Amino acid sequence: MKLMKILNSKNINFDKTLDIFLIQRKNKIQSNLVPVTNIIRDIKKNGDKALLKYERRFNNNSIIIPSPKQVSKSIATLDKKVKKAIDLAYNRIYKFHSLQKFKNISYVDKFKNKLEYKYLPLESVAIYVPGSTASYPSSVLMNAIPAIVAGVKRIVMVNPSYGGKQNPAVLYAARKCKIKEIYSIGGPSAIAAVAYGTKKVKKVDKIVGPGNSYVAQAKKEVFGDVGIESMTAGPSEIVVVCDKFSNPKWVASDLIGQAEHDVLAQCILISKDNNLIERIKKEIFIQLKKIPRKSVARKSLIHNGILMYINSDKKIVDVVNKIAPEHLELNIKNYKSLIPKIKNAGSICLGKYAVMAMTDYNVGSNHVLPTTGSAKYSSGISVNEFYKRISYINLSKKGIESLGPSVITLANYEGLAGHAQSVKLRIRRK
C-alpha cells in the first residue's frame, strides 16, 4: 500500500506539484470549519440555560463549575510519577519564559519631551484546554505559564468534561499554575461564555489555547469583542531534513509521532539521499503497526505525508521556507550552515537528539506554534501574548514650539485643519 506521496526536485513540475499539495491541505482545513454563529447568539441571549443545554447534548455534562472538593478528589487519584513530570515541565517552561520579559522604554529628547513605552499585563485571560476524550496537561502549562510570567492576575481555565469528570492531570497542572477559576465546559458555547459572560461564567479580556474546528471558528467569531492569539494554530505539522548522519528508526518515529495527532496533521521528510528515504519509509511501515493511534497516523500519512528527494541544500532551504512548518527538525550533520538561511518555521530542532516530542513537554520552549504557513508572519505563544503596550507622551513648552510648526504644515497638507488649530493655539505668540 502506498503510504506517502513521493516528490523529486529533479522533476520539472516539482514546485507546481508542491504548491498544489500545500493549497489542497489548506483548503481541506478551511472546509472543515463549521458555522457556530447560532450557538454564540444563543449563549449571549440565554446565558447559563443555553450553556447547560449544549453541555448536556455534547458532553453529557451538567456541571459548569466543579467544586474544590471535586477537584481535590480527582487530583488525589493522579500517579505520583505524572505529578513529578508535570512539576519538572512547569519549572523548565517557567524558567525559559521568565527570560522573555520586556523592558519599559523611557526617552527624553533635546527639547525635554519625554516619551515612554510601558508594558502592562492583561487583566484577565481564559486558556482553553481540550478535553472529553483526551487530556493535555501540557497545554495548561504552555498557555498559563507565559500569562503568569507576564503578570496576568486572573487566569481562567476552560476544560471540557465528559459526564462531569475532568482529567486529574489537567486539574493538577491547573493547580500548579495556581488557577482557581475552572469551568468544566467546552466547544463554541464555552468560548462564547467566557467572551461575553453569563451568571456563572465571568467574561475575560482574551482567550488562548487549542481546540477543534468548532472552537477555532468560535474564537474567530468572538474576536474583536475579546482578544485571541495573534497566530494560526491548526492541525500539527513537521518537516524533517535528514542525511546519512540520521538514524532511520529515529526519523520514522518522529514522523509517526506527529501523524498520530490528527488525520489532518502534516508530515514531510526531506533528504538528498534516496537510499535513506527508502529505509525510513520501510521503518514507518514497521513502527506504524505498533502504536495505539495507528488508524489516525495512517490516514494522516496517506493524505498529508510527503517524502521528498531534493538534491541541493539551497533547494532544501527554499522548500522549507515555502512550507513554513510549525516544527522543523534539522536532523543533519551540517545544520549550522542551514540555520542562517531558514527564515520561516515555528520552532527548529537542531541535530539528531533535538526531537520535536521533547519540545512538546519539558524542554522549556512553547509548543503552541503557527501552522499552515503562518510562520511566515507570526510566532508561537510567548509572554508577549499577555501584554498590552501603552505609550506615554509628555511634551514641554519648548518641545511643542519647536516641533509644532512642522505638525501644522503636515496637518494642513492632509486637510485636517482641526489638528493644525489645536497645535496653533498652544504655540507662544511672538
HUNOR-V536394 format. One record per residue. N is the residue number from 1. PHI is phi as a letter, one per 30 degrees, with the letter a starting at -180 (999 if undefined). OMEGA is omega in radians with two decimals (* if undefined). NEAR is the number of other C-alpha atoms within 8 Angstrom. Layout:
N|PHI|OMEGA|NEAR, N|PHI|OMEGA|NEAR
This chain:
1|999|3.10|2, 2|d|-3.04|5, 3|c|-3.09|8, 4|b|3.08|11, 5|d|-3.14|10, 6|c|3.11|8, 7|b|3.14|9, 8|b|-3.08|9, 9|d|3.10|11, 10|d|3.13|7, 11|d|-3.09|6, 12|d|-3.06|6, 13|c|-3.09|6, 14|e|-3.08|11, 15|d|3.13|8, 16|d|3.14|7, 17|d|3.13|8, 18|d|3.12|8, 19|e|-3.14|8, 20|d|-3.13|8, 21|d|-3.12|8, 22|d|3.11|9, 23|d|-3.14|8, 24|d|3.12|8, 25|d|3.13|10, 26|d|3.11|9, 27|d|3.13|8, 28|d|3.14|8, 29|d|-3.13|10, 30|d|3.12|7, 31|d|3.13|7, 32|d|3.11|7, 33|d|-3.03|10, 34|b|3.10|8, 35|d|-3.13|7, 36|b|-3.06|10, 37|e|-3.10|8, 38|d|3.11|7, 39|d|3.14|9, 40|d|3.10|12, 41|d|-3.13|8, 42|d|3.12|10, 43|d|-3.14|14, 44|d|-3.09|12, 45|d|-2.96|6, 46|c|3.01|8, 47|h|-3.05|13, 48|d|3.13|10, 49|e|3.12|7, 50|d|-3.14|10, 51|e|3.12|12, 52|d|3.11|12, 53|e|-3.12|8, 54|d|3.10|10, 55|d|3.13|13, 56|d|-3.09|10, 57|d|-2.99|8, 58|c|-3.05|7, 59|b|-3.11|12, 60|h|-3.01|10, 61|b|3.09|13, 62|b|3.13|9, 63|c|3.10|9, 64|c|-3.13|9, 65|b|3.09|8, 66|d|3.13|10, 67|d|3.07|6, 68|e|3.12|6, 69|d|3.10|6, 70|e|-3.12|8, 71|d|-3.13|11, 72|d|3.13|8, 73|d|3.13|8, 74|d|-3.13|12, 75|d|-3.13|11, 76|d|-3.14|7, 77|d|-3.02|7, 78|d|3.12|10, 79|e|-3.11|6, 80|d|3.12|6, 81|d|3.12|6, 82|d|3.10|9, 83|e|3.14|11, 84|d|3.11|8, 85|d|3.09|8, 86|d|3.11|11, 87|e|3.14|9, 88|d|3.13|9, 89|d|3.14|13, 90|e|-3.07|12, 91|d|-3.10|8, 92|d|3.12|11, 93|d|3.12|16, 94|d|-3.12|12, 95|e|-3.10|9, 96|d|-3.10|10, 97|d|3.10|15, 98|d|3.10|9, 99|d|-3.07|6, 100|c|-3.10|9, 101|d|3.13|10, 102|d|3.05|6, 103|c|3.06|6, 104|d|-3.12|8, 105|c|3.07|7, 106|b|-3.03|8, 107|b|3.07|7, 108|c|-3.11|9, 109|c|-3.06|7, 110|d|3.09|5, 111|c|-3.09|9, 112|i|2.94|10, 113|d|-3.12|12, 114|c|3.10|11, 115|c|3.12|11, 116|b|3.12|11, 117|b|-3.04|11, 118|c|3.08|11, 119|c|3.12|11, 120|b|3.11|8, 121|d|3.02|10, 122|d|-3.10|12, 123|d|-3.11|8, 124|b|-3.12|12, 125|b|3.00|15, 126|c|3.02|14, 127|c|3.12|14, 128|c|-3.14|12, 129|c|-3.13|14, 130|e|-3.11|13, 131|a|-3.08|13, 132|i|-3.05|10, 133|d|-3.13|5, 134|b|3.14|6, 135|b|-3.07|10, 136|b|3.07|11, 137|d|3.11|12, 138|d|3.12|10, 139|d|3.06|10, 140|d|-3.09|14, 141|d|-3.06|14, 142|d|-3.14|13, 143|c|-3.06|13, 144|d|-3.03|11, 145|d|3.07|13, 146|e|3.09|16, 147|d|3.09|14, 148|d|-3.13|10, 149|d|3.13|12, 150|d|3.13|12, 151|j|3.09|8, 152|d|-3.06|14, 153|d|-3.08|8, 154|c|3.10|7, 155|c|-3.08|13, 156|c|3.03|13, 157|c|3.03|14, 158|c|-3.05|14, 159|b|-3.13|14, 160|e|3.04|15, 161|c|3.03|15, 162|c|-3.10|11, 163|i|3.12|8, 164|i|-3.11|10, 165|c|3.06|6, 166|c|-3.10|14, 167|d|-3.10|10, 168|d|-3.14|12, 169|d|3.08|13, 170|d|3.13|12, 171|d|3.10|13, 172|d|3.10|11, 173|d|3.09|13, 174|d|3.11|13, 175|d|3.10|9, 176|e|3.13|9, 177|d|3.13|10, 178|h|3.06|6, 179|d|-3.12|11, 180|c|-3.11|7, 181|c|-3.06|7, 182|b|3.07|11, 183|c|-3.11|13, 184|c|-3.10|14, 185|b|-3.11|12, 186|a|3.11|14, 187|i|-3.12|11, 188|d|3.11|14, 189|d|3.10|12, 190|d|3.10|11, 191|d|3.12|13, 192|d|-3.11|14, 193|d|-3.14|16, 194|d|3.11|14, 195|d|-3.02|14, 196|c|3.13|10, 197|i|2.99|14, 198|b|3.10|12, 199|d|-3.10|7, 200|c|-3.08|8, 201|c|3.13|9, 202|d|-3.11|10, 203|d|3.13|10, 204|b|-3.14|13, 205|c|-3.10|12, 206|a|3.11|11, 207|b|3.09|17, 208|b|3.06|11, 209|j|-3.09|11, 210|d|3.08|13, 211|a|3.12|11, 212|d|-3.07|8, 213|d|3.12|9, 214|d|3.14|13, 215|d|-3.14|12, 216|e|-3.13|11, 217|d|3.12|13, 218|d|3.12|14, 219|d|3.11|12, 220|d|-3.08|8, 221|d|3.13|7, 222|d|3.14|10, 223|d|-3.05|9, 224|j|2.99|5, 225|d|2.98|6, 226|b|3.06|11, 227|d|2.96|9, 228|b|-3.12|10, 229|e|3.14|10, 230|d|-3.14|6, 231|a|3.05|10, 232|c|3.10|10, 233|c|-3.11|10, 234|c|3.09|8, 235|e|-2.98|11, 236|d|-3.07|13, 237|b|3.00|12, 238|b|2.94|14, 239|b|3.10|13, 240|c|3.05|13, 241|c|-3.06|12, 242|b|3.12|14, 243|b|-3.12|12, 244|d|3.11|8, 245|d|-3.01|8, 246|d|3.04|11, 247|c|-3.09|8, 248|e|3.14|10, 249|d|-3.14|8, 250|d|-3.11|8, 251|d|3.11|12, 252|e|-3.14|13, 253|d|3.09|10, 254|d|-3.14|11, 255|d|3.12|13, 256|d|3.13|12, 257|e|3.09|9, 258|d|-3.09|14, 259|d|-3.09|16, 260|d|3.12|13, 261|d|-2.88|11, 262|a|3.09|11, 263|d|3.11|11, 264|c|3.10|11, 265|d|-3.09|14, 266|c|3.13|14, 267|b|-3.11|15, 268|b|3.08|12, 269|c|3.12|13, 270|b|3.10|13, 271|a|3.02|14, 272|c|-3.05|10, 273|c|-3.12|9, 274|d|3.13|8, 275|d|3.12|6, 276|d|3.11|11, 277|e|3.13|12, 278|d|3.14|8, 279|d|3.12|9, 280|d|3.11|12, 281|e|3.11|9, 282|d|3.13|8, 283|d|3.11|11, 284|e|3.12|11, 285|e|-3.10|8, 286|d|-3.05|8, 287|d|-3.11|11, 288|e|-3.10|11, 289|d|-2.98|7, 290|c|-3.07|7, 291|c|-3.12|7, 292|e|-3.09|4, 293|c|-3.08|7, 294|d|3.13|11, 295|d|3.11|6, 296|d|-3.10|12, 297|d|-3.14|16, 298|d|3.12|12, 299|d|3.12|9, 300|d|-3.11|17, 301|d|3.14|14, 302|d|-3.01|11, 303|d|-3.03|8, 304|b|-3.11|13, 305|d|3.11|13, 306|b|2.95|12, 307|c|-3.06|12, 308|c|2.93|12, 309|c|3.12|14, 310|b|-2.92|13, 311|c|3.11|10, 312|b|3.11|7, 313|d|3.14|8, 314|e|3.14|6, 315|d|3.09|9, 316|e|3.12|11, 317|d|3.13|11, 318|e|-3.12|8, 319|d|3.12|8, 320|d|3.13|12, 321|d|3.09|12, 322|d|-3.13|8, 323|d|-3.09|10, 324|h|-3.00|15, 325|d|3.03|17, 326|d|3.11|16, 327|c|3.04|13, 328|b|3.02|14, 329|c|3.03|15, 330|c|-3.09|13, 331|d|-3.05|15, 332|b|-3.09|13, 333|d|-3.05|7, 334|c|-3.06|6, 335|e|-3.13|11, 336|d|-3.14|6, 337|d|-3.12|7, 338|c|-3.03|10, 339|e|-3.09|7, 340|d|-3.05|7, 341|c|-3.13|7, 342|d|-3.05|10, 343|c|-3.00|7, 344|b|3.05|12, 345|a|3.09|14, 346|d|3.04|15, 347|b|-3.10|8, 348|b|3.07|9, 349|c|-3.00|12, 350|c|3.11|10, 351|i|-3.00|11, 352|d|-3.13|10, 353|c|-3.13|5, 354|d|-3.06|9, 355|c|-3.10|10, 356|e|-3.12|10, 357|e|3.10|8, 358|d|-3.12|9, 359|d|3.10|12, 360|d|-3.00|10, 361|b|-2.91|10, 362|b|3.08|12, 363|d|3.13|10, 364|k|3.08|13, 365|d|-3.08|9, 366|c|-3.11|12, 367|c|3.06|10, 368|d|-2.91|11, 369|b|3.13|14, 370|d|-3.13|17, 371|b|3.12|16, 372|h|3.07|12, 373|i|-3.08|11, 374|d|3.03|11, 375|d|3.05|15, 376|d|-3.07|10, 377|b|-3.14|5, 378|b|-3.09|9, 379|b|3.12|9, 380|d|3.11|11, 381|d|3.07|14, 382|b|3.09|10, 383|d|-3.14|13, 384|e|-3.12|10, 385|d|-3.01|10, 386|c|3.03|12, 387|c|2.80|11, 388|b|-3.05|8, 389|c|-3.12|8, 390|b|3.06|8, 391|c|3.07|8, 392|c|-3.08|8, 393|b|3.10|8, 394|b|-3.10|7, 395|c|3.06|9, 396|d|3.09|9, 397|d|3.12|6, 398|d|-3.12|8, 399|d|-3.11|12, 400|d|3.11|12, 401|d|-3.13|11, 402|d|-3.06|8, 403|c|-3.05|8, 404|e|-3.12|12, 405|e|3.10|9, 406|d|3.10|7, 407|d|3.12|10, 408|e|3.12|13, 409|e|-3.11|9, 410|d|3.14|8, 411|d|3.11|12, 412|d|3.12|10, 413|d|-3.14|7, 414|d|3.12|6, 415|i|-3.11|6, 416|c|-3.07|9, 417|d|3.11|8, 418|d|3.07|6, 419|d|-3.12|9, 420|e|-3.10|13, 421|d|-3.11|9, 422|d|3.07|8, 423|d|-3.14|12, 424|e|-3.07|10, 425|d|-3.09|6, 426|c|-3.13|8, 427|d|-3.09|9, 428|d|3.06|5, 429|d|-3.13|3, 430|c|*|2
